[in-house]
Amino acid sequence: MSAPDPDLWNEDLAPTSQAKRTWRWWHFAALWLGMVICVPAYMLASGLIEQGMSAGQAVATVLLGNLIVLIPMLLIGHAGAKHGVPYAVLARASFGVIGARVPAVARAIVACGWYGIQTWIGGGALLTLLGVILGKKLEGAPIPLLGIGVGQLLSFLAFWGIQLLFVTKGLTAVRRLETWTAPIKVVICGLMVWWAMDKAGGLGPIFHQPSAFAASGAKAGQFWSVFAPALTAMVGFWATLALNIPDFTRFAKQQKDQILGQTLGLPLPMGLLAFVSVVTTSATVIIFGKAVWDPVQLAGDIGGIAVVVGLLIISLDTVSCNIAANLVGPAYDFSALWPKAISYRTGGWITAGIGVLIMPWKLLETTQGYIFTWLVGYGALLGPIAGILIVDYWLLRKTELAVDELYEKGGRYGYRGGWNPAAIVALVVGVAPNLPGFLASAAPHLFGGVGAFWTGLYMYAWFVGLAIAGIVYGAMMRGRAA
């Protein structure tokens, strides 16, 4: 490799050496199993039950969404395994060595939001655990402006501090943590299904509950208006990882390791968790008379020593999932903004800081806000980036990259002053059609007059953005990629 530009290179962003490419397929499978079995993923399927779907409809929606997102996951992950570069560096091939900061920051900000959400969930688990042990509620009086109790804030900050211990340990510690905790999570899922079946009188009553969309249901005839954005949200849930998956696949020993490991580790465990989630949540309708979609809240309602163990597992699970899924990627992304000053570790600290400022508890107040605004909304931003990366790497460059020039301002990826106008135009054009629908969903009191066409289009935000941006980018770059 020729001498790289110090503004574009540091040790963390450099191509992975052969000696460090040690991850086998089972490492990727365990990594995904560890990331998949987490509270936010559980809340995906349980949230669909709360929105009115039957158990079978919810499981099918989650499974289909994850089979779809596996495709860009493998396509983009191929570049990491072949060339050893992280996502923030791969994006330079299409956006330019300077322009790549745009998709890096976009993905990083979304990940910061997820980091905050997971930290909030972990803090809630700690608070509920302590409350079960002491036998009383510890939330405390609400704090003005924040809208949460003193106890909730302190537990949130405590869990935030615990996770920072792993920032200094790097990906090796993350891989080991995920590998060891994955089997434990499977056992916990089995215990949750056993509890639900025992309390609800078996699977029969659970799966025989009709959906709210049935002829006599409260939402009769509205299935497709919920299914479309729900499917988009399922895809959007892992849309962040679909972009920065090269941050992990760059450590693959062989290409087949990342392909096999991800294929086994994502759709099947996600389907398993969806089954656990809908069985448990459907059982709560029978037991409590309402759907309890938050497992931490459910644990507090149940009580007992088993819950203490379960909450400990939830806390451990949240740490392992949050570090792997929501800190590794943005740490690299922030490092790519200013390689000389921001290392992977510093990028991790920045991620953790923004995760607090974003006030994640606001995103989890309702299933509407979590699924249809947060998940679908950021899918509208990340879908176009995925479309550009896939078209550039697979269709225009045929998977070949001049890796040395990804770290040089004067190379082929310098374009115009480090920016590729085609990628920026394609990104804007890909995002624009979904903006009216997003505004109507996020702030209906201000944008309630947005037409049905735009709100309908927004239901497919990730798909629409990916297709439009990919087509526009491919047309503008035709015959120009080298």
Buried (B, 14 or more C-beta within 10 A) or exposed (E): EEEBEEBBBBEBBBBBEEEEBBBBBBBBBBBBBBBBBBBBBBBBBBBBBBBBBBBEBBBBBBBBBBBBBBEBBBBBBBBBBBBBBBBBBBBBBBBBBBBBBBBBBBBBBBBBBBBBBBBBBBBBBBBBBBBBEEEEEBBBEEEEEEEBBBBBBBBBEBBBEBBEEBBEEBBEBBBBBBBEBBEBBBEBBEBBBEBBBEBBEEBEBBBEBEBBBBEEBEBEEBBEBBBBBBBBBBBBBBBBBBBBBBBBBBBBBEBEBBBBBBBBBBBBBBBBBBBBBBBBBBBBBBBEEEBBBBBBEBBBBBEEEEBBEBBEBBBBBBBBBBBBBBBBBBBBBBBBBEBEEBBBBBBBBBBBBBBBEBBBBBBBEEBBBBBBBBBBBBBBBBBBBBBBBBBBBBBBBEEEBBBEBBBBBEBBBBBEEBBBEBBBBBBEBBBEBBBBBBBBBBEBEEBEEBEEEBBEBBBBBBBBBBBBBBBBBBEBBEEEBE
